[in-house]
Amino acid sequence: MSTPQHCPGFSQFQHLKSFTCKCPNCGQEKEIFSDEFTRNHRCDGCGKEIDFSQCNLSAEA
């Protein structure tokens, strides 16, 4: 028996990308991952819902 080199589930998440986008209402940055685009997100600053299809992308990792 060999020791796994990665934690369980690693392979399903290894190709995710992280995006940072500014809230169009208050300008606070919000980070989401590429598998979260279809979910609803609220700004941590103003509490309004963020539509990431209308958001200006400020960073990508």
Steps between C-alpha positions, in 0.01 A plus 500: 500500500635843411436839656294735278693804380194727506200535727179319396307696239806692381463396138149643470617845617851525352387705198295762686589864448458777752356836388491827689239750393387837637142552609336742253313667790768566763829391341592234758684201355341155503682177416322210334615179337425389146251236617291766683390718206150353494440564872366823649754717682456795735753772566656481846506882511156622393306170501365546148497211256791501255437403137842369398407513132480881538803533727836641394766234550789637705715189553527137402711227658 
